[in-house]
């Protein structure tokens, strides 16, 4: 029998040959030193390939994917803080926009509400309620500040509070987006 | 229909269980990353592609057909992602059909130690050397060796993933082994 081709040796090693062919090859290997050497080398190669060297992925890879797939939800306390900040912002905005000293717009709205139908009247009433609450809160805060502090200090304190709450609101709204953008970038 | 462990994890993921998908990723991350890094030969790119792969699997998971093996389906997605990347960045990776690259010369250029004593190297070192040579063989052979041994796939599964006939897959793997054997013989690495 002529010497074996590499393909035959490999096929025999993989168990791809029928019993007769495999038996012939085994017989040949017993008598042919060159083919036996080639067979041994392929066995050695197969042994090395069968125990692959795996590469370790970076440890932070899966947490990063998880963050990308499931962006973190805001915590309970953050939601409450956001609502509180929004309320403060809204009240301040109403005070500035509607001009508490004259109240012309709200008064006009109230007058309009008398002559309008259901849903619009309800909206106007709701705005009036918010306005009244804001006005009351403002008056109470102002009275408290006037009693405790000189006027310039009260104004500075109020401005500071508004700025702090606005900053907190911006941080809460933009924070998760910034984190996501950072995760995607990295 | 037999539901295997992977399919249970998929069902749990589809129900919204985060932990299930994390478990599935942990199971496959090493095999996927090892395959990708040996295909693209760049760690940063491999990390990006592996992340893209897991992201893609998650987004198309609702289209997975439970009659098929998850691993074959997932490896096909992985293979397509990597091949797309390689085609777009052809200049950085050797051509799909480039057989002119000599693994021996590439290893030499990377200063892989070839001092005396190779013949006495322990099996572990032989194995490491074999896998270094695998990294240098042409892509069309390398991808099949990686699927066969890193991802532990059968010829039929590789054929399904690569859309090649089973005969071609077998021939290419045989050819790859011939190349590897020749390169190892040059260094007397397979006589141990």
Interface residues (C-beta under 8 A of the other chain):
Chain A: X6 X7 X10 X11 X16 X38 X40 X41 X42 X44 X45 X46 X47 X48 X49 X50 X51 X52 X53 X54 X55 X56 X57 X58 X61 X62 X64 X65 X66 X68 X69 X70
Chain B: X18 X21 X22 X25 X26 X29 X30 X31 X33 X34 X37 X38 X46 X47 X50 X51 X54 X55 X58 X123 X126 X127 X128 X130 X131 X134 X145 X148 X149 X150 X170 X174 X177 X178 X180 X181 X184 X185 X190 X191 X192
